[in-house]
Amino acid sequence: MVLGGGAFERTVVDIDFANRKIAFRDPATFKRPDGMHAARLFAAGDNRAIDIDIEGRQARMVFDLGNAWPAVLYPRFWDNPAFLKDRSVSSTLSGGWGGMHSEGLTRLREVRIGGKAFGGVPSPLKGVRTEHERAGTLDGNVGMPLLGRFHLIVNFPHQEVLFGTPVDTTTPFESNTTGLALQRTEGGAKVLHVATASPAEKLGLKPGDVITHLKDARTGKTLPLFDGWNRGPAGRAFHLTLQDGRTAVLQSAAFY
């Protein structure tokens, strides 16, 4: 099932992520439940935006349930010395109309949304192609890994979103702990991108390398090449066999 924008425009959409439930309410008779945090929605082209707090600064972010990142920041917010000072910045592979390209990647120390605070939020630092983009009114995009922590009631007809509780603010957000972006090929897992300052970069892996065999370095157990092993908890060790005959042990770590 794909939920289109028309449903949001015409109804109040009640999304209970924890219990995998969704309901549609009539805007004319809908009444705000007690105990929910209300936030105003703003027009943002064909989308809606919401104001949140990032490290003590207000940020107007596109409200995007289709975004796989917790947050994405635009240059209007991040491209300044105060934000970048003493900040660890790596890189990630990003796609779009212009094809695949590398962008900055960091962790936001604190994000406040829906009356709750979250720490260690992964966020790409989107590049800028035109001065129009730099001078825009939006600071970024807030996505599913963050929004999905809440019970949401999305009320486009009345320009607000309601955030419900209880909320998990302590479970770390999923992140790439190896620095590898991989592509499935007939020969194995092809390396598309190696993140800056990552365990993979320190090991000397390069784009174009192909991993043909993967084992748990501690137990010797063979692991699937495409089960998301490159993302997950830090502190794991993987024994890699490459197509050119090289072998190496990759230790996952929180590198940004």
C-alpha positions as CSV (number, residue, x, y, z in Angstrom):
1,M,0.0,0.0,0.0
2,V,1.3,3.5,-0.9
3,L,-0.3,6.4,1.0
4,G,-0.5,9.4,-1.4
5,G,-0.4,13.1,-0.7
6,G,-4.1,13.4,-1.4
7,A,-5.0,11.4,1.7
8,F,-3.1,13.9,3.8
9,E,-4.7,16.9,2.1
10,R,-8.3,15.7,2.7
11,T,-8.2,13.9,6.0
12,V,-6.6,13.9,9.4
13,V,-4.1,10.9,9.3
14,D,-3.5,9.1,12.6
15,I,-0.3,7.0,12.5
16,D,0.5,4.7,15.4
17,F,3.9,3.4,14.3
18,A,4.5,1.3,17.5
19,N,1.3,-0.7,16.9
20,R,1.4,-0.6,13.1
21,K,-2.0,1.1,12.8
22,I,-3.2,4.0,10.7
23,A,-6.6,5.7,10.8
24,F,-8.3,8.5,8.8
25,R,-10.4,11.1,10.6
26,D,-12.9,13.7,9.3
27,P,-11.3,17.2,9.6
28,A,-14.7,18.7,10.3
29,T,-15.3,16.6,13.4
30,F,-11.8,15.9,14.6
31,K,-10.9,17.0,18.1
32,R,-7.3,17.2,19.4
33,P,-6.7,14.4,21.9
34,D,-5.4,15.5,25.4
35,G,-1.7,15.1,26.1
36,M,-0.3,15.5,22.6
37,H,2.2,18.2,21.6
38,A,1.0,20.4,18.8
39,A,3.3,22.0,16.2
40,R,2.3,24.3,13.4
41,L,2.8,23.2,9.8
42,F,3.9,25.8,7.1
43,A,3.5,25.7,3.4
44,A,6.7,24.6,1.6
45,G,5.9,24.4,-2.1
46,D,4.0,21.1,-2.6
47,N,5.1,20.0,0.9
48,R,4.7,21.1,4.5
49,A,7.5,22.3,6.9
50,I,7.8,22.3,10.6
51,D,10.0,24.3,13.0
52,I,12.3,22.3,15.3
53,D,15.3,23.1,17.4
54,I,18.8,21.9,16.3
55,E,21.6,22.5,18.8
56,G,19.9,25.6,20.1
57,R,19.0,27.1,16.7
58,Q,15.5,27.1,15.2
59,A,15.3,25.2,11.9
60,R,12.5,25.1,9.4
61,M,12.4,21.6,8.1
62,V,10.4,19.8,5.4
63,F,8.1,17.3,7.1
64,D,8.9,14.2,5.1
65,L,7.6,10.7,6.0
66,G,9.4,9.4,2.9
67,N,12.9,10.4,4.0
68,A,15.1,7.5,5.2
69,W,17.4,9.8,7.2
70,P,16.4,11.3,10.6
71,A,17.4,14.7,9.3
72,V,19.1,16.3,6.3
73,L,20.5,19.8,6.5
74,Y,20.7,22.3,3.7
75,P,23.6,24.8,3.4
76,R,21.5,27.6,4.7
77,F,21.8,26.0,8.1
78,W,25.1,24.2,8.1
79,D,27.4,26.2,5.9
80,N,28.9,28.5,8.5
81,P,31.9,28.4,10.7
82,A,30.0,28.3,14.0
83,F,28.2,25.1,13.0
84,L,31.3,23.4,11.6
85,K,33.6,24.3,14.5
86,D,34.9,21.3,16.4
87,R,32.6,19.0,14.5
88,S,33.4,15.6,13.1
89,V,32.3,15.5,9.5
90,S,32.6,12.3,7.3
91,S,30.9,11.6,4.0
92,T,28.0,9.6,2.6
93,L,26.8,8.6,-0.9
94,S,23.7,10.4,-1.9
95,G,21.4,10.1,-5.0
96,G,19.2,12.5,-6.8
97,W,18.3,14.0,-10.2
98,G,22.0,14.6,-10.9
99,G,23.0,11.0,-10.1
100,M,25.1,9.6,-7.2
101,H,27.5,11.9,-5.4
102,S,29.3,12.3,-2.1
103,E,28.0,14.7,0.6
104,G,29.1,15.6,4.1
105,L,27.8,13.5,7.0
106,T,27.7,14.4,10.7
107,R,25.8,13.8,13.9
108,L,23.6,16.5,15.4
109,R,24.3,16.8,19.1
110,E,20.7,17.6,20.0
111,V,17.4,17.8,18.1
112,R,14.2,19.0,19.8
113,I,11.0,18.0,18.2
114,G,7.5,17.2,19.5
115,G,8.5,18.4,23.0
116,K,11.3,15.8,23.2
117,A,15.1,15.9,22.8
118,F,17.2,13.4,20.8
119,G,21.0,13.1,20.7
120,G,23.4,11.7,18.2
121,V,21.2,12.2,15.2
122,P,22.9,11.3,11.9
123,S,22.4,14.0,9.2
124,P,23.8,14.4,5.7
125,L,25.0,17.9,4.9
126,K,23.4,18.6,1.5
127,G,25.4,20.4,-1.1
128,V,24.2,23.5,-2.9
129,R,24.0,23.8,-6.7
130,T,22.6,27.4,-7.1
131,E,22.5,30.6,-5.1
132,H,18.7,30.3,-5.1
133,E,19.0,27.1,-3.0
134,R,21.4,28.8,-0.7
135,A,19.0,31.8,-0.2
136,G,15.9,29.6,0.3
137,T,13.7,29.6,3.4
138,L,14.1,26.0,4.4
139,D,16.9,24.6,6.6
140,G,16.6,20.9,5.8
141,N,14.4,17.9,5.9
142,V,13.2,15.8,8.9
143,G,12.4,12.1,8.1
144,M,11.0,8.8,9.2
145,P,13.7,7.6,11.7
146,L,12.9,10.6,13.9
147,L,9.2,11.1,13.1
148,G,8.6,7.4,13.5
149,R,9.6,7.6,17.2
150,F,6.2,9.3,17.9
151,H,2.5,8.5,17.6
152,L,1.7,11.1,14.9
153,I,-1.6,12.8,14.0
154,V,-1.0,14.7,10.8
155,N,-3.6,17.4,10.3
156,F,-2.9,19.1,7.0
157,P,-6.4,20.6,6.7
158,H,-5.8,22.6,10.0
159,Q,-2.0,23.0,9.4
160,E,-0.7,21.2,12.4
161,V,0.9,17.9,13.5
162,L,0.4,16.3,16.9
163,F,3.1,14.3,18.6
164,G,2.1,11.7,21.1
165,T,3.8,9.8,23.9
166,P,5.5,7.6,25.1
167,V,8.5,8.3,23.0
168,D,11.8,6.4,22.7
169,T,14.5,9.0,23.1
170,T,17.4,6.7,24.1
171,T,17.7,4.0,21.4
172,P,20.6,5.1,19.1
173,F,19.7,5.9,15.5
174,E,20.9,3.3,13.0
175,S,24.1,4.4,11.3
176,N,26.8,3.1,9.0
177,T,29.6,1.9,11.3
178,T,32.0,0.6,8.6
179,G,32.0,3.5,6.1
180,L,31.0,1.2,3.2
181,A,28.3,1.8,0.6
182,L,27.8,-1.4,-1.3
183,Q,26.1,-2.6,-4.5
184,R,24.9,-6.1,-5.2
185,T,26.7,-7.6,-8.3
186,E,27.2,-11.1,-9.7
187,G,30.7,-11.2,-8.3
188,G,29.8,-10.0,-4.8
189,A,29.4,-6.8,-2.9
190,K,30.9,-3.9,-4.9
191,V,32.2,-0.9,-3.0
192,L,30.5,2.3,-4.3
193,H,31.8,4.7,-1.6
194,V,34.2,4.7,1.3
195,A,33.3,7.3,3.9
196,T,36.0,9.8,5.1
197,A,37.8,8.8,8.3
198,S,35.9,5.5,8.5
199,P,37.2,2.1,9.4
200,A,37.0,1.1,5.7
201,E,39.1,4.1,4.6
202,K,41.7,3.3,7.3
203,L,41.8,-0.3,6.1
204,G,42.6,1.0,2.5
205,L,39.4,-0.1,0.8
206,K,38.5,1.8,-2.3
207,P,35.5,2.2,-4.6
208,G,35.5,-0.6,-7.1
209,D,36.7,-3.2,-4.7
210,V,34.5,-6.3,-4.6
211,I,33.9,-8.3,-1.4
212,T,33.3,-12.0,-2.3
213,H,33.2,-13.6,1.2
214,L,32.3,-12.3,4.7
215,K,32.9,-13.9,8.0
216,D,32.5,-13.0,11.7
217,A,36.1,-12.5,12.6
218,R,35.6,-13.7,16.2
219,T,33.5,-16.9,15.5
220,G,34.5,-17.7,11.9
221,K,30.9,-18.0,10.9
222,T,30.1,-17.1,7.3
223,L,27.8,-14.1,7.0
224,P,25.5,-12.9,4.2
225,L,27.0,-10.1,2.0
226,F,23.7,-8.2,1.8
227,D,22.0,-8.3,5.2
228,G,23.0,-4.7,6.3
229,W,26.1,-5.8,8.1
230,N,27.8,-2.5,7.1
231,R,25.3,-0.7,9.3
232,G,24.6,-1.5,12.9
233,P,26.3,-1.6,16.3
234,A,30.0,-0.6,16.6
235,G,32.6,-3.0,18.0
236,R,32.0,-5.9,15.6
237,A,34.8,-7.4,13.6
238,F,34.4,-8.8,10.0
239,H,36.9,-10.9,8.0
240,L,36.7,-9.8,4.3
241,T,37.8,-11.7,1.2
242,L,38.2,-9.5,-1.9
243,Q,37.9,-10.5,-5.5
244,D,41.6,-9.7,-6.1
245,G,42.6,-12.2,-3.4
246,R,43.3,-9.8,-0.5
247,T,41.9,-10.4,2.9
248,A,41.4,-8.0,5.8
249,V,39.7,-7.6,9.1
250,L,37.3,-4.6,9.4
251,Q,36.4,-3.4,12.8
252,S,33.2,-1.4,12.9
253,A,33.2,1.9,14.9
254,A,31.3,5.1,15.4
255,F,33.5,7.2,13.2
256,Y,31.6,10.5,12.9
